[in-house]
Amino acid sequence: MDIKNLKRDVKTVEAGQWIDQLPGMGDMRVRVRGMSSKVYTADLSRRSRAVPPEGRARDNTLLPESATRVMGESIHAHILLEKN
């Protein structure tokens, strides 16, 4: 397989896609957006920059608990779009 031949459906990444057959979730379906979507990456970056010094290591990177919180907030706001 040549990596140059792999294509990504940018429209689906941005608009989202319905996913079903989730293990342990019965007949629940969710519409999710890709984690490479512009709105998600922009929000994640904005939230990461807003973390105060006490949520950062000495080298200014996010502490694991800060990174987890920020990512969770961004996923909730921009990746999980709908469920039914």
Order of alpha helices (4+ residues) and beta strands (2+ residues): alpha-beta-beta-alpha-alpha-beta
